[in-house]
């Protein structure tokens, strides 16, 4: 199950980079940084939730 969480984290990282470059391409570097920072925080929270859930399931 750890590998599933790692794969989700990797996919989230790729999505964050895509969002950054999509927003950056319209010339809004500050908005791109803010949006990707928010997405990064959300992905960290989601991974923490998944890992907590995995700990409960395996007991």
Residue, then its C-alpha position, 0 to 999 in steps of 0.5 A: x500500500x505504501x507504493x500506492x501512496x508513493x505513486x499518488x504523490x508522484x502523480x501529484x508532483x507531475x500535476x503541480x509542475x503542469x499547473x505551474x507551467x500552464x499558468x506561467x505561460x500566460x505570464x503570471x509567475x506570482x499566481x503560478x507560484x501561489x497556485x502550486x504552493x497551495x496544491x503542494x500543501x494539499x498533496x502533502x495533507x492528502x498523503x498524510x491522510x492516506x498513510x494514516x488510513x493505511x496504518x489503521x487498515x493494516x492493524 
